Amino acid sequence: MTDQNTQHPLAMLDSTRAFIAAPRRMLIDGEWRESETGETIDVINPADASVLCRVPGASERDVDLAVRAARRAFDDSAWSRMKPTDRERLLLRAADAIEAHAREFAELEALDNGKSAAVAEALDVSMAAQCFRYMAGWATKIEGSTVDASIPYSPSNAYFGYTRKEAVGVVGAIIPWNFPLLMAAWKLAPALAAGCTVVLKPAEDTPLSALRLGELLQETGFPAGVVNIITGYGRTAGAALAKHPGLDKIAFTGSTPTGKAIGHAALDNMTRMSLELGGKSPVIVLPDVDIERAAEGVANAIFFNSGQVCTAGSRVYVHEKVFDRVMERVAAIADSMKLGPGLDPSTQIGPLVSARQLDRVLGYIDAGHAEGARAIAGGARGDGTGFFVKPTVLVDTDHSMRVVREEIFGPVLVAMRFSDTDAVVKQANDTPYGLGASIWSNDLAQVHKLIPRIKAGTVWVNCHSLLDNAVPFGGFKQSGFGRELGRAALDMYTETKSVLINHA
């Protein structure tokens, strides 16, 4: 890596370099601490498989300390008595701090996750800042309602009823490795706006941006214990957090199998939960489309973030009249994409997050070939020591194949042709998932007929995976329940209390 003042494509800020070089610790009750066991986890740069730094591997005891700190902050500290306007002000300061350090966050994401720093700065960091700013506005707008009581078995009608929306309490938030900073914002911002306290566990593969965010939240003025950040493996720290009886709410984003395990653990304590889980999102291309625009949209839907997106458009159904032309162009786009490290501004597709994920994706490609699929682009590992997979397009696929039915979470597209609209709707819905879908067409009458028939939490039209902080996001079926973003997110972090007063 060269000095930040040169024009070398792998230059990075001195502050980013200093953050990585400094000892990394966990944030518990306003203090930065090692794990009680002394265990550490190597943080790997997926672009070259080198060790960036080490972070603590939290034990069950560390998790307990963090939950207890969050409980004290919720029950006893100034946080529980803070005016909504003051919570709003802190969240706005946090948004400003994220924006002020945007390039640093982007570089940390590129080093830790592998994604393009340019894309991370434009998308991940800007949306994270906007999420804090958007949710800040809701801190002063959480409200209940009044009720005119009519109690049939009471001779008097001297009753006044109303409801209160109150913070649910202590939240355990477990986030994935594909959008580390953004997912932290999606959990922290609404929870803090509602008045909750949080124990945040980032993925063991990508903990750095969450730890840097913790530093900024301290500098911003959040009281000790309001936000605690523990680093550790999912099987130890994550499991201990999910089953902790001191939590009032667990918020998880990740795979469906892990979400099910977390749900079972939370249920034993009747812990409230929201789960944003996996997907196998269909992309439907109708015959009236502009070929170039549709092909670019299909390619972006799957290859963005190296396919490591829960809503990735990993199944494409193209009408037989345009199938060959659309897929020829998608394959050409895939073959033209430059693989490289996220700090290189010319990189179009970065590495997968880990060696484990690399093996998983290559295993699916091999399984697809074994079941009869044919690669018209990619289909192999990329060059170099990093965890690269070439953008892959598989044709001659059908719904009996694992690559069509299972979530791959990599840059692998499976393509199928269709002739009948009713049949393609059935195929699109033939999955246990229901997170996202997109329709590509200029025939809005047809589009409006299709939208209510697609079983997915979000349906995009002539775009894919676009998000807005005001628009709720979540899934149907085994893609989870509960909603992130929008006003709906506040419902996930509040309880409704009913009050009835006899004023006779």
NORKA-V332744 format. One record per backbone hydrogen bond with DSSP energy under -1.0 kcal/mol. NH is the residue of the N-H (numbers start at 1). CO is the residue of the C=O. E is the energy in kcal/mol with one decimal. If there is no record, write none. Layout:
# NORKA-V332744
nh=NH co=CO e=E
nh=NH co=CO e=E
This chain:
# NORKA-V332744
nh=6 co=3 e=-1.7
nh=11 co=8 e=-1.9
nh=17 co=13 e=-2.0
nh=18 co=14 e=-2.7
nh=19 co=15 e=-2.1
nh=20 co=16 e=-2.0
nh=21 co=17 e=-1.9
nh=22 co=18 e=-1.8
nh=26 co=33 e=-3.1
nh=27 co=229 e=-2.0
nh=28 co=31 e=-2.8
nh=31 co=28 e=-1.6
nh=33 co=26 e=-3.0
nh=41 co=55 e=-3.0
nh=43 co=53 e=-3.0
nh=45 co=50 e=-3.1
nh=48 co=45 e=-1.3
nh=49 co=45 e=-2.2
nh=52 co=43 e=-3.4
nh=55 co=41 e=-2.2
nh=57 co=39 e=-2.8
nh=58 co=231 e=-3.0
nh=63 co=59 e=-2.1
nh=64 co=60 e=-2.2
nh=65 co=61 e=-2.2
nh=66 co=62 e=-2.2
nh=67 co=63 e=-2.6
nh=68 co=64 e=-2.5
nh=69 co=65 e=-2.1
nh=70 co=66 e=-2.3
nh=71 co=67 e=-2.3
nh=72 co=68 e=-2.5
nh=73 co=69 e=-2.3
nh=74 co=70 e=-2.0
nh=75 co=71 e=-2.9
nh=76 co=72 e=-2.8
nh=77 co=72 e=-1.1
nh=82 co=79 e=-1.1
nh=87 co=83 e=-1.9
nh=88 co=84 e=-2.6
nh=89 co=85 e=-2.0
nh=90 co=86 e=-2.0
nh=91 co=87 e=-2.3
nh=92 co=88 e=-2.2
nh=93 co=89 e=-2.0
nh=94 co=90 e=-2.3
nh=95 co=91 e=-2.1
nh=96 co=92 e=-2.2
nh=97 co=93 e=-2.4
nh=98 co=94 e=-2.4
nh=99 co=95 e=-2.2
nh=100 co=96 e=-2.2
nh=101 co=97 e=-1.2
nh=102 co=99 e=-1.5
nh=105 co=101 e=-2.4
nh=106 co=102 e=-2.5
nh=107 co=103 e=-2.3
nh=108 co=104 e=-2.2
nh=109 co=105 e=-2.4
nh=110 co=106 e=-2.2
nh=111 co=107 e=-2.5
nh=112 co=108 e=-2.5
nh=113 co=109 e=-2.8
nh=114 co=109 e=-1.1
nh=117 co=342 e=-2.8
nh=120 co=116 e=-2.8
nh=121 co=117 e=-2.5
nh=122 co=118 e=-1.9
nh=123 co=119 e=-2.9
nh=125 co=120 e=-3.1
nh=127 co=123 e=-2.7
nh=128 co=124 e=-1.9
nh=129 co=125 e=-2.4
nh=130 co=126 e=-2.4
nh=131 co=127 e=-2.3
nh=132 co=128 e=-1.9
nh=133 co=129 e=-2.1
nh=134 co=130 e=-3.2
nh=135 co=131 e=-2.6
nh=136 co=132 e=-1.7
nh=137 co=133 e=-1.1
nh=141 co=138 e=-1.9
nh=147 co=161 e=-3.2
nh=154 co=151 e=-1.5
nh=159 co=157 e=-1.6
nh=160 co=501 e=-2.5
nh=161 co=147 e=-1.6
nh=162 co=499 e=-2.3
nh=163 co=145 e=-2.5
nh=164 co=497 e=-2.7
nh=166 co=495 e=-2.7
nh=168 co=493 e=-2.3
nh=171 co=197 e=-2.9
nh=172 co=249 e=-3.0
nh=173 co=199 e=-2.8
nh=174 co=251 e=-2.7
nh=175 co=201 e=-1.9
nh=183 co=179 e=-2.8
nh=184 co=180 e=-1.6
nh=185 co=181 e=-2.1
nh=186 co=182 e=-2.4
nh=187 co=183 e=-1.4
nh=188 co=184 e=-3.1
nh=189 co=185 e=-2.1
nh=191 co=187 e=-1.3
nh=192 co=188 e=-2.9
nh=193 co=189 e=-2.3
nh=194 co=190 e=-1.9
nh=196 co=191 e=-2.6
nh=197 co=169 e=-1.5
nh=198 co=226 e=-3.1
nh=199 co=171 e=-2.7
nh=200 co=228 e=-3.5
nh=201 co=173 e=-3.2
nh=211 co=207 e=-1.8
nh=212 co=208 e=-2.4
nh=213 co=209 e=-2.3
nh=214 co=210 e=-2.1
nh=215 co=211 e=-1.7
nh=216 co=212 e=-1.9
nh=217 co=213 e=-2.5
nh=218 co=214 e=-1.9
nh=219 co=215 e=-2.2
nh=220 co=216 e=-2.2
nh=221 co=217 e=-1.1
nh=222 co=217 e=-2.0
nh=226 co=223 e=-1.7
nh=228 co=198 e=-2.3
nh=229 co=27 e=-2.1
nh=230 co=200 e=-2.3
nh=237 co=233 e=-1.1
nh=238 co=233 e=-1.8
nh=239 co=234 e=-1.6
nh=240 co=236 e=-2.5
nh=241 co=237 e=-2.1
nh=242 co=238 e=-2.4
nh=243 co=239 e=-1.7
nh=244 co=241 e=-1.1
nh=247 co=244 e=-1.4
nh=248 co=170 e=-2.8
nh=249 co=170 e=-1.6
nh=250 co=272 e=-2.7
nh=251 co=172 e=-3.0
nh=252 co=274 e=-2.4
nh=253 co=174 e=-1.8
nh=254 co=276 e=-2.0
nh=259 co=255 e=-2.4
nh=260 co=256 e=-2.4
nh=261 co=257 e=-1.8
nh=262 co=258 e=-2.5
nh=263 co=259 e=-2.5
nh=264 co=260 e=-2.3
nh=265 co=261 e=-2.0
nh=266 co=262 e=-2.7
nh=267 co=263 e=-2.1
nh=268 co=264 e=-1.1
nh=269 co=266 e=-1.2
nh=270 co=267 e=-1.2
nh=271 co=266 e=-2.4
nh=272 co=248 e=-1.7
nh=274 co=250 e=-1.9
nh=275 co=481 e=-2.1
nh=276 co=252 e=-2.7
nh=277 co=479 e=-2.1
nh=283 co=315 e=-2.6
nh=284 co=438 e=-2.8
nh=285 co=317 e=-3.1
nh=286 co=440 e=-2.4
nh=289 co=286 e=-1.3
nh=294 co=290 e=-2.6
nh=295 co=291 e=-2.7
nh=296 co=292 e=-2.4
nh=297 co=293 e=-2.1
nh=298 co=294 e=-2.8
nh=299 co=295 e=-2.5
nh=300 co=296 e=-2.4
nh=301 co=297 e=-2.2
nh=302 co=298 e=-1.1
nh=303 co=299 e=-2.9
nh=304 co=300 e=-1.5
nh=306 co=303 e=-1.7
nh=307 co=304 e=-1.5
nh=308 co=305 e=-2.0
nh=309 co=307 e=-1.7
nh=312 co=309 e=-1.8
nh=313 co=301 e=-2.1
nh=314 co=312 e=-2.2
nh=315 co=281 e=-1.8
nh=316 co=414 e=-2.7
nh=317 co=283 e=-3.4
nh=318 co=416 e=-2.4
nh=319 co=285 e=-2.2
nh=320 co=418 e=-2.8
nh=322 co=319 e=-1.7
nh=323 co=319 e=-1.2
nh=326 co=322 e=-2.8
nh=327 co=323 e=-2.8
nh=328 co=324 e=-2.0
nh=329 co=325 e=-1.6
nh=330 co=326 e=-2.4
nh=331 co=327 e=-2.5
nh=332 co=328 e=-1.8
nh=333 co=329 e=-2.2
nh=334 co=330 e=-2.5
nh=335 co=331 e=-2.6
nh=336 co=332 e=-1.4
nh=340 co=349 e=-1.5
nh=344 co=341 e=-1.5
nh=347 co=344 e=-2.0
nh=348 co=338 e=-2.6
nh=349 co=338 e=-1.9
nh=352 co=387 e=-3.6
nh=358 co=354 e=-2.2
nh=359 co=355 e=-2.4
nh=360 co=356 e=-1.9
nh=361 co=357 e=-2.6
nh=362 co=358 e=-2.5
nh=363 co=359 e=-2.1
nh=364 co=360 e=-1.7
nh=365 co=361 e=-2.1
nh=366 co=362 e=-2.3
nh=367 co=363 e=-2.2
nh=368 co=364 e=-2.6
nh=369 co=365 e=-2.3
nh=370 co=366 e=-2.4
nh=371 co=367 e=-1.6
nh=372 co=369 e=-1.4
nh=373 co=368 e=-2.7
nh=374 co=395 e=-2.5
nh=376 co=393 e=-2.5
nh=382 co=388 e=-2.2
nh=387 co=46 e=-2.5
nh=388 co=386 e=-1.2
nh=390 co=380 e=-2.3
nh=392 co=411 e=-2.9
nh=393 co=377 e=-1.9
nh=394 co=413 e=-3.3
nh=395 co=374 e=-3.0
nh=401 co=398 e=-1.8
nh=405 co=401 e=-1.6
nh=406 co=402 e=-2.9
nh=412 co=410 e=-2.3
nh=413 co=392 e=-2.6
nh=414 co=314 e=-2.3
nh=415 co=394 e=-2.7
nh=416 co=316 e=-2.6
nh=418 co=318 e=-1.6
nh=424 co=420 e=-2.0
nh=425 co=421 e=-1.9
nh=426 co=422 e=-1.7
nh=427 co=423 e=-2.1
nh=428 co=424 e=-2.8
nh=429 co=425 e=-2.0
nh=430 co=427 e=-1.0
nh=431 co=429 e=-2.2
nh=437 co=458 e=-1.1
nh=438 co=282 e=-2.0
nh=439 co=460 e=-2.3
nh=440 co=284 e=-3.0
nh=444 co=442 e=-1.2
nh=447 co=443 e=-2.3
nh=448 co=444 e=-2.6
nh=449 co=445 e=-1.3
nh=450 co=446 e=-1.7
nh=451 co=447 e=-2.3
nh=453 co=450 e=-1.5
nh=454 co=450 e=-1.0
nh=454 co=451 e=-1.0
nh=456 co=454 e=-1.5
nh=457 co=434 e=-1.6
nh=458 co=435 e=-1.1
nh=460 co=437 e=-2.9
nh=462 co=439 e=-2.7
nh=471 co=468 e=-1.9
nh=473 co=484 e=-2.7
nh=476 co=434 e=-3.0
nh=478 co=432 e=-2.5
nh=479 co=476 e=-2.2
nh=480 co=477 e=-1.0
nh=481 co=275 e=-1.3
nh=484 co=473 e=-3.3
nh=486 co=469 e=-2.9
nh=489 co=486 e=-1.2
nh=490 co=487 e=-1.2
nh=492 co=489 e=-1.0
nh=493 co=490 e=-1.2
nh=495 co=166 e=-3.2
nh=497 co=164 e=-3.0
nh=499 co=162 e=-2.9
nh=501 co=160 e=-3.0
nh=503 co=158 e=-2.2
